[in-house]
Amino acid sequence: MQAIITKYLLATHTNPSRIKATSGWDHCSVTTTYDSRLNTDENHRIVAQLLADKCSWPGEMIQGHTKSGCVFVFIPK
């Protein structure tokens, strides 16, 4: 079963705040700029979906929270 882990990255002198999604399965990742017009869950869900699309993983995701971000798992069909 695939899982996606997302994490908030603080702004630096050269980069704005970002959200990074990674897959423990194949070490694939995607990073996007944090969109302040959206809430935290929406920002994490968007980057998780971008990673799922990049890796061609179909299915609906369920979101849960961790100390450092969120985790997404796919619902079996």
Secondary structure, DSSP 8 states (H G I E B T S, - for coil): --EEEEEEE---SSS--EEEEEETTT--EEEEE--TTS-HHHHHHHHHHHHHHHTT--S-EEEEE-SSEEEEEE---
